[in-house]
Amino acid sequence: MRVLFVCFGNSCRSQMAEGYAKALGSGVWEAESAGLYPAKAVAPLTRAVMAEKGVSLEGHYPKGLEDVRTEDYDLIVNMSGFPLPEPIRTQVVVWEIPDPIGGSVEDYRRTRDEIEQRVKALLDAVALR
């Protein structure tokens, strides 16, 4: 199974989700991430709070939706807060998760922990298929 996590800038939330998906779901799915309007770099606090959980984002960089073929994925998780551009033929689920960009380290940790729980729940659902 292939899963694509999408957020606004591919600098925080979707990078966290991709990191957790790869760390927790190796062998169950392939995960990637992209953003509607990709930032220039992964936010330093994103890297820092993920490292606190032992999840490395080494080699991660922001990508845009135009850099991936959405039709190659079985599931797209949209956390951008915006509709994805048409046409998307892949199943899309929406996660409403606040964007921590510009916030405190505690904001990033709250976002990270919520994403961790959601990725675990998604992995459980996929494993039951």
PyMOL commands that set and color helices and strands:
alter all, ss='L'
color gray80, all
select helices_A, chain A and resi 13-24+44-52+65-67+70-72+105-127
alter helices_A, ss='H'
color red, helices_A
select strands_A, chain A and resi 2-7+30-35+75-78+91-94
alter strands_A, ss='S'
color yellow, strands_A
deselect
rebuild
show_as cartoon
